[in-house]
Amino acid sequence: MANFLLLSSESHLCFENERPSSIPLLKKQLLAGVLMLAGSFNVSAAGLDLALSDDTAYLSLLLNPFVSYSGGECQTSNPSQNCDGGTELALGVMTTEVGDRLLQASLMARSARVSGDSFYDIAAGIKAIGGEIDYTERLDSPAIRDETVGALALGMQIGTILFRSPNNPVDMSASIFYAPSITSFAKADHYLEYGAQIQIEVIPSARAYLGYRHLEFQTDGYSDVEVDSNMHIGLRISF
């Protein structure tokens, strides 16, 4: 019986000591999956998306960026019906003032609809997100310095035109992504992200926007950890 308890104790210690080694492995697996997805993607256009606030910075590479409304017209030969926007892949990195670092990859199927004078675009897809949340500057005396988190979320986005113009159209959109416990991994239990933005076309290949994003995780150590909850300005360039 004593030998069994000793063996169990040693096994437990080994398990605890080996746990940190899963952190770099998680990063490698996430990065490998993103690279495989990007490598198999048929790219016909690309773009960059940069969003900045006082506390966060987000940079994303867009493959097949969706432009549903430009120069006052729906981008289709038959604008009275719909615009099939295809599939957009976004590969991004996010960093915060308190030391959080996250990688993101989203795959969204997009389309636009025209009915009379109303115009709106819709999208649905998935987002993979993972990285580290740092607590050293977020809390005075954190029991845990940082946690590795990850999630695979389902999401949707909807937008509409606020001001039709052949030169500088203005649109508004809102989005939400959610991952329950079953698709959250590492130290994450849940993941939630939602936001909204108003965007203006400066020139056909560049759009500036003002937005708000809320991004939070529930983790093993803490609940409702806000990674982002800020207004931001952004610029989206296509090429």
Helices and strands as residue ranges (DSSP letters): H 2-18, G 19-21, H 22-39, E 46-52, E 56-63, E 69-70, E 73-74, E 82-96, E 101-115, E 118-134, E 146-163, E 170-179, G 181-183, E 184-186, E 188-203, E 206-219, E 225-238
